Amino acid sequence: MLASLPGSPSGLEQLWFTLIAVLWLGYFFLEGFDFGVGVLLPFVARDDLDRRVAINTIGPMWDGNEVWLLTAGGATFAAFPLWYATAFSGFYLALFVVLAALIFRGMAFELRHRGEGTRWRAWWDRAIFWGSAVPALLWGVAFADFVHGVPLGAGHAWTGGFFDLVKPYALLGGVATLALFTLHGATFLGLKSDGAVRERARTAAARLAPVTWVAVTGFLFWTYLTAHHTHHTGLVPPLVPIAAVVVLAGVGWLAHERLEGWAFVATALVVMALFSTLLLDLYPNVLVSSVDPRFDLTIAEAASHPYTLEVMGWVALIFTPFVLAYQGWTYWVFRRRVVRPPVVPGETTRAPSAH
Amino acid sequence: MTTLAGISTLSLARWQFAVTTVFHFLFVPLTIGLGLLVAILQTASYRTRDPAWERVTRFFGSLFLVNFAIGVVTGIVQEFQFGMDWSRYSSFVGNIFGAPLAIEGLLAFFLESTFLGVWIFGRGRVSARVHLASIWLASAGTMLSAAFILAANSWMQHPVGFTIDPKTHQAVMTDFWAVMTNSTFLAAYGHVMFAAFLTGSVFVLGIAAWHLRRGHDTVGFARAARVAIVVTVLASIATMFLGDNQAKQMEAQQPMKMAAAEALYSTERGASFSILTIGNLSDNPIFQIRVPHVLSVLATNSWNGEVKGIDQLQAKDVATYGPGSYVPMVWLAYWTFRVMVGLGIAIFLLGGVGLWLMRTRRLERSNRYLRWATWLLVTPFLANTVGWVFTEIGRQPWVVYGLLTTAKAVSKVSAGYVATSLIGFTAIYSFLAVVEIGLMVRLAKRPPSLETSPAEAPVPDLVY
């Protein structure tokens, strides 16, 4: 039905839109809990050892998780050059802030434990908190803007400024993703840490769950209403957002009942359902114009030629299984819960001098 | 295009690219080179079970990790700023340039980050063999990453395997294999790889020399210094040989860059090479040292080969592309080229003298050499920087040679935005440089403990 409309995406373009959606979903699923752990750092830890327990739950993986973002960015550049070019220059200042946050956060993980001073560590702890909270918020704002419209004029030229991107709907989107990633981090910590940190993560999850439910439900409801009115497809019937809202309602209970594995699976599903809703709403566009629907940037307009998409498709098909296999394997290698080292009398606990 | 205090978006965007790229490229060659060196040291440790090898592996491993982190975080900016500052470039080249970038993420970044995680946190949890394999896989990831980004850059230097879509005016890929086997890429990849290896080896040599002079762990550091000297000699010979090969290719593919490198204004047969110039490069220099015929040999491999001059090339470019200046900044191309070559020769001598001292068993006692080795630690970093600046400046005014000028590649964003991010990135990077270099100096100066063999130390519960 869709394929018969003029200017609608070809099968290959639909495949690449799906693949990029999968990369973003993978990124938010994985770095979502990294962000959450960072945001929860001041709340689940009482001393330096607690903080190290929390950081070490994501220690071996955070960098690999962030590569999902780099691959999503690179794949968007290759498969939809106009999407990459228009969105990245349009979201200029927001993206600069995200990059600055990710820089400080990444440096913090590697540098924090190399100094002994409490002030040194306290500064890097702040970098981890803000470096996690700010992108967690801004990614929601950006994706909300994608579907609710950005100031695209004729020829897809950006006609607005920074404050065109900060609207109530987008802000609600940011609050929803910040809350959801934090909750996702809490269920991850419940699964991966032990002792006091695990208990505090459980309490945090139980307390955060209702707040997150309100923010996510409100955001999805708003998305559904506006999507319906502008005749966007993919959300009728709205099974995906309803699934998100229903599963999210159970997270508080799962955390309370100490069903930690299921609680994590639930927040993971909600993260993916939330972003799936947005991307389904976006289809068949990659950017919606708030100026006039005629200026929407469509998948077909933004896409590379079939040859590039085919070559890239083969590369993705051949190598993605290997990547998933070895990245999955590392989660198996580091499956054990991270615990505080036993206190040996007369010995001060220090950071190891070298690996 | 907008301006801020008379400075255009274009100038600001170019400065931003220069700042972020030069900074990123200070650390990346060290990541590649040191990754290889650490993998070699760990292999020796694995084979011999000798604690001295183990000590130096851990010692340089820490430095490698601190350096790796800064390469990672500045690398994200590299990938995103094409879209932010160079959106017209991005939409023009995305079909071609985007492909190696995406493949770099899938094939290289996942490999290096995942296995580095295993390497950092896996000691004692995975077998020694898997632990050794993980550093080799991470090292392979860094080398693969360089391959894809250089394939992308080489397409900007020498576009192949494409056509221009008449409707959208975008460059469209017609032959992926041609892009990945671009002669410019194959030549540049070897040169850059070996330069990265010698960056790692000169770094290891300089630090090992510092400790040897102070009598710290003389067994371990003497071994590390020997490995580093061998790598330096081999890699510097390969870098020079491949660089010479690139010069010939440059004369054929980008003659203007070659002419600018020599400040050769008029076409000449049997052209001489000036080692240095004082005064004006264009007409009557005050003082110049010239070596006859060398430029012709460098550029064309023949004693009396013809090297084209800037004036003739400019006239030809005007005829082909229309009015405008097609001459890059000659003084910058001239001096970066000379500094690169000079430093390359200095590094070769550092390795060669070291090899001679090693053969005559005087390395550990030669205080003067060890002091020089520590001072010369900075040379590969300078050489990498000026080499990269030369290859990018020499291509101007083009961003994609012959197809798209830099002026037409910049985003239509306000100069205020670019100024904000330029100031922001410069401030953040300066801060990072201070913290990073301070930490590396501290780690590099801390002598490894000889008391207990680290191999028998308990596995730490918390690594970070």
Contacts between the chains, C-beta under 8 A, distances in Angstrom:
chain1	res1	chain2	res2	distance
A	49	B	462	7.5
A	52	B	462	4.6
A	52	B	464	6.4
A	53	B	462	6.8
A	55	B	464	5.0
A	56	B	121	7.9
A	56	B	462	5.1
A	56	B	463	6.4
A	56	B	464	5.3
A	59	B	117	7.5
A	59	B	120	7.5
A	59	B	121	5.9
A	59	B	463	6.1
A	59	B	464	4.6
A	60	B	117	3.8
A	60	B	118	6.9
A	60	B	120	6.8
A	60	B	121	4.1
A	60	B	122	7.6
A	61	B	117	6.1
A	63	B	72	6.2
A	63	B	113	4.1
A	63	B	116	7.0
A	63	B	117	6.3
A	64	B	110	6.5
A	64	B	113	4.4
A	64	B	114	4.4
A	64	B	117	5.9
A	66	B	72	7.8
A	66	B	76	7.5
A	66	B	113	7.5
A	67	B	105	6.2
A	67	B	109	4.4
A	67	B	110	5.1
A	67	B	113	5.2
A	69	B	76	7.4
A	70	B	75	7.6
A	70	B	76	6.5
A	70	B	79	5.8
A	70	B	105	4.6
A	70	B	109	5.5
A	71	B	102	6.6
A	71	B	105	3.4
A	71	B	106	5.6
A	71	B	109	7.0
A	71	B	110	7.4
A	73	B	79	5.4
A	73	B	80	6.2
A	73	B	83	7.9
A	73	B	105	7.7
A	74	B	79	6.3
A	74	B	98	6.6
A	74	B	101	4.0
A	74	B	102	3.7
A	74	B	103	7.7
A	74	B	104	6.6
A	74	B	105	4.5
A	75	B	98	7.8
A	75	B	102	4.3
A	75	B	105	7.4
A	76	B	98	7.9
A	77	B	79	7.9
A	77	B	82	6.9
A	77	B	83	6.9
A	77	B	90	6.5
A	77	B	94	5.4
A	77	B	97	7.4
A	77	B	98	3.6
A	77	B	101	5.7
A	77	B	102	6.7
A	78	B	94	6.3
A	78	B	95	7.5
A	78	B	98	3.0
A	78	B	99	4.6
A	78	B	101	6.6
A	78	B	102	4.4
A	79	B	98	7.3
A	79	B	102	7.6
A	80	B	94	7.7
A	81	B	90	5.9
A	81	B	91	4.9
A	81	B	92	8.0
A	81	B	93	7.6
A	81	B	94	2.3
A	81	B	95	6.3
A	81	B	98	6.1
A	81	B	170	7.1
A	82	B	91	5.2
A	82	B	94	7.6
A	84	B	82	7.9
A	84	B	83	4.8
A	84	B	90	5.7
A	84	B	91	8.0
A	84	B	94	6.3
A	84	B	98	7.2
A	85	B	83	5.5
A	85	B	87	3.8
A	85	B	88	7.2
A	85	B	90	3.9
A	85	B	91	4.1
A	85	B	94	7.0
A	85	B	411	7.9
A	86	B	87	6.8
A	86	B	91	7.8
A	87	B	83	7.1
A	88	B	80	6.2
A	88	B	82	7.7
A	88	B	83	2.6
A	88	B	84	5.0
A	88	B	87	6.7
A	88	B	90	7.5
A	89	B	83	6.1
A	89	B	84	5.6
A	89	B	85	7.4
A	89	B	87	3.8
A	89	B	411	4.1
A	89	B	412	7.5
A	89	B	413	5.4
A	92	B	84	5.5
A	92	B	411	7.8
A	92	B	413	5.3
A	92	B	417	4.7
A	92	B	418	7.9
A	92	B	421	7.2
A	93	B	417	5.8
A	93	B	420	6.7
A	93	B	421	7.4
A	95	B	80	6.2
A	95	B	84	5.9
A	96	B	84	7.4
A	96	B	420	7.1
A	96	B	421	4.4
A	96	B	424	6.2
A	96	B	425	7.9
A	99	B	76	6.0
A	99	B	77	5.4
A	99	B	80	6.2
A	100	B	424	6.3
A	100	B	425	7.9
A	100	B	428	5.9
A	102	B	73	6.7
A	102	B	76	5.9
A	103	B	73	4.3
A	103	B	74	7.2
A	103	B	76	7.4
A	103	B	77	7.4
A	103	B	428	6.1
A	103	B	432	7.4
A	104	B	428	7.7
A	106	B	69	6.3
A	106	B	72	6.0
A	106	B	73	4.1
A	107	B	69	6.0
A	107	B	70	7.0
A	107	B	73	5.8
A	107	B	432	6.5
A	107	B	435	7.6
A	109	B	69	7.5
A	109	B	464	6.2
A	110	B	65	6.4
A	110	B	66	6.4
A	110	B	68	7.8
A	110	B	69	3.6
A	111	B	66	7.2
A	111	B	69	7.2
A	111	B	435	6.8
A	111	B	439	6.5
A	112	B	464	6.9
A	113	B	463	7.6
A	113	B	464	4.9
A	114	B	66	7.0
A	114	B	439	6.0
A	114	B	443	7.4
A	115	B	439	7.7
A	157	B	412	6.8
A	158	B	412	7.3
A	158	B	413	7.7
A	161	B	414	7.7
A	304	B	94	6.3
A	304	B	95	4.4
A	304	B	98	7.3
A	304	B	172	7.7
A	304	B	173	7.9
A	305	B	95	5.8
A	305	B	165	7.2
A	305	B	172	4.7
A	305	B	173	7.1
A	307	B	172	7.3
A	307	B	173	5.7
A	307	B	174	6.5
A	307	B	176	7.8
A	308	B	95	4.8
A	308	B	96	7.3
A	308	B	98	7.7
A	308	B	99	6.0
A	308	B	172	7.5
A	308	B	173	5.0
A	308	B	176	8.0
A	311	B	99	6.6
A	311	B	173	7.3
A	311	B	176	4.5
A	312	B	99	5.8
A	312	B	102	6.3
A	312	B	103	7.6
A	315	B	103	5.6
A	315	B	106	6.9
A	316	B	106	6.8
A	319	B	106	5.5
A	319	B	107	5.9
A	320	B	106	7.0
A	323	B	106	6.4
A	323	B	110	4.8
A	326	B	110	7.8
A	326	B	111	7.9
A	326	B	114	5.8
A	326	B	115	7.7
A	327	B	110	6.6
A	327	B	114	5.4
A	330	B	114	5.6
A	330	B	117	6.0
A	330	B	118	5.8
A	333	B	118	6.5
A	333	B	122	6.4
A	333	B	125	6.3
A	333	B	126	6.2
A	334	B	121	6.3
A	334	B	125	7.5
A	338	B	461	7.7
A	338	B	462	7.3
A	339	B	461	6.7
A	340	B	461	7.5
A	341	B	460	7.9
A	341	B	461	4.0
A	341	B	462	6.6
A	351	B	462	8.0
A	352	B	460	4.6
A	352	B	463	6.8
A	353	B	62	7.9
A	353	B	446	7.5
A	353	B	449	7.8
A	354	B	58	4.7
A	354	B	59	6.7
A	354	B	61	6.8
A	354	B	62	4.4
A	354	B	448	7.8
A	354	B	454	7.8
A	355	B	58	6.5
A	355	B	61	5.6
A	355	B	62	6.3
A	355	B	65	6.6
A	355	B	119	7.8
A	355	B	120	5.5
A	355	B	123	6.6
A	355	B	463	6.7
